[in-house]
């Protein structure tokens, strides 16, 4: 499982985001169990790997351009 930054807020869904500096960010509702968040991130390992590779390749090809966030929502 990847390490990630967890941001809890008033929301109804959980989402996964990869920032331009390749940080993995999970947004979750208050009170959502950490074990469920970990399970969600684990279930998205393939998506995370694929998008990290895309961002890295794009950054190598176009180093001066800013990469946009990639999102995955449950």
N, C-alpha and C positions, 0 to 999 in steps of 0.2 A: 504494500500500500504506500502511496505517496504521502509526504508530509504536506499539510495544507494550513492555511490561515482560516480560522472560523470567525465569521461575523454573524452575530445573532441580532435579530430585529423583529419588529412587528410585521410579520408577513405570514402567508399561509402555505408557502411552498419552500422546498429546498432547491438551491441551484449551485452549479459548479461553474467556475470561471477560471480562465488562464490569462494572466495579465501579460502586458508586453514584455516585462522582464522575467517571464516564465514562472511567476508565482501562481500557485494553485489556491484559489479562494473559494470557500464554501459559505454560502449564505443560508441561514436556517432560522426558523421561527424560535422565539423564546420557548424554552421547555421541551424542545425536541430532543429526545435522548441521544447522548453522544455515541452510544453503540449503534443506533440507527444511522447516524451521520457517517460513522466509519464504514458501515455496511454499504451505504450509498456510494461513497468514494471508491471502495473496493470494486463495486459492480461497474464502475465507470473507468476502470484501469485501462482498458483498450482505447476508449475515447480519449483519455488523458494522454496516453503514449502517442497516439496518432496525431493529436493536435500539437503536442510539444514538438514533435518532429517537423510538422508543417511550419510552425513558427520559427524554429531554428533554421530550417532551409530557407525560408523567406528572408530572415535576417542576414544570412550569409550571402544571399543573392542580391539583396537590396539593403545594405547596411544603413543607408541614410534615411530610409523610410520608416515611419512609425507603424508598428503592427497593432491591429485592433484586437480587442478582447474576443475570446471565444467562449461561448456560453453553452451550458447544458442544464436544463431544468427538469425536475421530476414532475 
